[in-house]
Amino acid sequence: MAKDPTGALREGMALGFWSLDELWVAMFGLGGNLTTSALAAIVSGSRPTTKREYELLQIALNEHLDDLGLDPSVAEWRHLPDHAA
């Protein structure tokens, strides 16, 4: 399990065989407003994500994994060891 948001998002994308563009479309469909360049910066680790941004991306990834018949395994923000409150 990833210990940070970037790692968790990357793991979810890899598990679901999703590109950055596919994640962006799904995030946008949930009401997110990140640009593709901002999303790329988050996934590359060069820009931190906010809790709200992460949660939208996490939901998008987990819905996709569920559609594939896989366990929705991208951790919620509060379950990431570096962000447990």
C-alpha positions in Angstrom: 0.0 0.0 0.0 1.3 3.4 -0.9 2.2 5.8 1.9 1.5 9.0 0.0 -1.2 10.3 -2.4 1.1 10.2 -5.5 2.0 6.6 -4.9 -1.6 5.6 -4.3 -2.8 7.3 -7.5 0.0 5.8 -9.6 -0.8 2.3 -8.2 -4.5 2.7 -9.1 -3.7 3.9 -12.6 -1.3 1.0 -13.2 -3.8 -1.6 -11.8 -6.6 -0.2 -14.0 -4.3 0.3 -17.0 -5.5 3.9 -17.1 -3.7 6.7 -18.9 -3.5 10.3 -17.5 -6.2 11.4 -20.1 -8.6 8.7 -19.0 -8.2 9.6 -15.3 -8.7 13.3 -16.2 -12.0 12.6 -18.1 -13.3 10.6 -15.1 -12.2 13.2 -12.6 -13.8 15.9 -14.7 -17.0 13.9 -14.9 -17.1 13.9 -11.1 -16.8 17.7 -10.9 -13.1 18.1 -10.7 -11.5 21.1 -12.4 -7.8 20.2 -12.6 -6.1 20.9 -15.9 -4.3 18.0 -17.6 -1.0 19.6 -16.8 -1.9 20.0 -13.1 -3.0 16.3 -13.0 0.3 15.3 -14.7 2.2 17.3 -12.1 0.3 15.5 -9.3 0.8 12.1 -10.7 4.5 12.7 -11.3 4.9 14.0 -7.8 6.1 17.4 -8.8 3.0 19.1 -7.3 1.3 18.1 -4.1 -2.4 17.4 -4.2 -5.1 18.7 -1.9 -7.4 16.4 0.0 -10.3 17.3 -2.2 -8.4 16.7 -5.4 -7.1 13.4 -4.2 -10.5 12.3 -3.1 -12.0 13.0 -6.6 -9.2 11.1 -8.2 -9.4 8.2 -5.7 -13.2 7.9 -6.4 -12.6 8.0 -10.2 -10.0 5.3 -10.0 -11.9 3.1 -7.6 -15.1 3.3 -9.8 -13.0 2.2 -12.7 -11.4 -0.7 -10.8 -14.9 -1.8 -9.7 -16.1 -1.6 -13.3 -13.2 -4.0 -14.2 -14.3 -6.4 -11.5 -11.3 -5.6 -9.4 -11.3 -4.5 -5.7 -11.4 -0.7 -5.4 -8.0 -0.5 -3.8 -7.0 3.1 -3.9 -7.0 4.2 -0.3 -9.0 7.0 1.1 -7.0 10.1 2.1 -7.6 9.3 5.8 -6.2 5.8 5.4 -2.9 7.0 3.9 -0.3 6.6 6.6 1.1 10.1 5.9 -2.3 11.6 6.2 -4.0 9.7 9.0 -5.7 12.0 11.4 
